[in-house]
Amino acid sequence: PAHGWSSHSSLLAVAGLLLGYALAYAWLLRRRWRHYQRYRGYDRSPHR
């Protein structure tokens, strides 16, 4: 049982690490997307 528990805990740790990475990546991507959208808005504003 101890071996199975250790493997289960390691699996949970890996899953948590991956989840953390995914959340950080999504946060950075969202920030960049908002920045890009703001730039596009400025660019699309009529300035002839």
Residue pairs with C-beta under 8 A, 6 or more apart in sequence:
none
